[in-house]
Amino acid sequence: MEPQISRATLRDITAYPVLTNEHFRAITFGEIRRLLLLMTAIVLVVNAIAYLYAYHYDRLDRGNVIVGTKWQMLQTFDAPAGTLILGDSSINQSVNPAYMGDTLPSPIWNLATIGSWGFTGDEWMLRYHIERYGAPQAVIIGHTYDVPSRNAPTFEIAATSNISPQLVFSAPSPFANPSLMELAVYIQWRSFPLFYRRTTLRSAIEGKSIPEYSFLENGFMVWSTATPENLISIREQHVNVITSLLDYPRIFSQANTDALNRIIGLADQYDFPLYLAYGPSWVEVEHDTRFQLFRNQLSQEYEQFAAQSQRVYFLGEVRSFEADVMEGFDHTTVAVSEDFTRHLVAQIEATRQ
C-alpha cells in the first residue's frame, strides 16, 4: 500500500537560490559622461579614418589633380606669363606651348583646367595673374563646345577641388564674399563629401587605383590612351544632348556671358590681345548635320563677343580628329597635340594679316 502524503505537509522547495532583494550599483554622472565621450570618440575616429581614406582618393580624381596642379603653377611663377592659355581639359591636353614657336610672347603657360569652372574660372586665374604679376602680353581661352552653356561654378565645386580654402575665399576669387549659407555649404561639402554625394566609402574607392598624371613644365598634360569604343557607343545620345541646347534663345549661359564680358573688359583695360578658340573635336560629330547647326549658332555668339573690342579675336576653325587618337568627344591624345597646337597658331597668325 502506497504511503499517503498530506497536503498540509507540502511546501515549495526551489531548485536554485532566490534573491529576495535585488541591488544595483548607482551609476554616477561622471561615469555616464565618460561613456558618452568614449562612444563619441570612437565614432569620430572611425569617421575621420574613413574620410581621410576617401579624401585621398577624391584628391586623386583627374579633374581635381588638373585644377590643383594648374593653380600651384600659377602661384609659383618666377616671372609673368608672356602668353597665358586658359580653358578646359580639352585644351589642357591638346595645346603644347612647346610647339607654338615665336608667334606669341614667351614664356607660354598652359593653365587650362576643367569645364566645370567655365569662363568664371578663366576670369579668376587671369585676375589673379594680373594682381600678382601684372597683365600677360596675350591670352588664349579655349573651350569645348558644351562649356559655354554651363552654369557658374558652385561652392560644392570649390569645396571638392584641390584649391586651398585661403585661395577660395580671397580676392579675386568669385567666392571671396560668401554668405553664411554659402560658407556652410562649402564646409559641409569639404568635410562630409561622401554624405553630400549620397555615396558610400566602398563606392568611392571600389575599383580605383592610384592614377599617374604627367604634366610638362609648361603646363601641358600628356595623355596617351585613346578610347574610340566609347565614342561610337554613345554618339547618338551625345549629339541629342548637345543639339537640345538649340531650344534656348542663347547657348551661352548668363554666368559665362557675364564672365567673358568682364574678361574682354580686362583685355581693353590692360591692352592685350584675347584669342577665343574651340577645343578639338571628333570628326564624326562634326559631320553630323544637327551638330553643324549647333556649331554655327555657337560661332555666331562668339563672333558677337569678338565684335565688342578690337582686342578680341575669335578663332572659329574647328580641328577634328579620328576616333583612334581621341580619348573623348573633345579630348585628344598626345599623338596629335602638335597638330592641334600648330593649327591654333596658324589661326592666330591669320589675324595679323
Stockholm file with secondary structure:
# STOCKHOLM 1.0

chainA/1-353         MEPQISRATLRDITAYPVLTNEHFRAITFGEIRRLLLLMTAIVLVVNAIAYLYAYHYDRLDRGNVIVGTKWQMLQTFDAPAGTLILGDSSINQSVNPAYMGDTLPSPIWNLATIGSWGFTGDEWMLRYHIERYGAPQAVIIGHTYDVPSRNAPTFEIAATSNISPQLVFSAPSPFANPSLMELAVYIQWRSFPLFYRRTTLRSAIEGKSIPEYSFLENGFMVWSTATPENLISIREQHVNVITSLLDYPRIFSQANTDALNRIIGLADQYDFPLYLAYGPSWVEVEHDTRFQLFRNQLSQEYEQFAAQSQRVYFLGEVRSFEADVMEGFDHTTVAVSEDFTRHLVAQIEATRQ
#=GR chainA/1-353 SS CCCCCCGGGCCCCCSSCCCSSCCCCCCCHHHHHHHHHHHHHHHHHHHHHHHHHHHHHHHTSHHHHHHHHHHHHHHTCSSCCSEEEEECHHHHTTCCGGGCTTSSCSSEEECCCCGGGHHHHHHHHHHHHHHHHCCCSEEEEEECTTGGGSCCCCHHHHHHSSCCHHHHTSTTSTTSSCCHHHHHHHHHHHHCHHHHTTCCHHHHHTTCCCCCCEECTTSCEECCCCCHHHHHHTHHHHHHHHHGGGGSSCSSCHHHHHHHHHHHHHHHHHTCCEEEEECCEEHHHHTCHHHHHHHHHHHHHHHHHHTTCTTEEEECCCCEECGGGBSSSSCBCGGGHHHHHHHHHHHHHHTTC
#=GC SS_cons         CCCCCCGGGCCCCCSSCCCSSCCCCCCCHHHHHHHHHHHHHHHHHHHHHHHHHHHHHHHTSHHHHHHHHHHHHHHTCSSCCSEEEEECHHHHTTCCGGGCTTSSCSSEEECCCCGGGHHHHHHHHHHHHHHHHCCCSEEEEEECTTGGGSCCCCHHHHHHSSCCHHHHTSTTSTTSSCCHHHHHHHHHHHHCHHHHTTCCHHHHHTTCCCCCCEECTTSCEECCCCCHHHHHHTHHHHHHHHHGGGGSSCSSCHHHHHHHHHHHHHHHHHTCCEEEEECCEEHHHHTCHHHHHHHHHHHHHHHHHHTTCTTEEEECCCCEECGGGBSSSSCBCGGGHHHHHHHHHHHHHHTTC
//
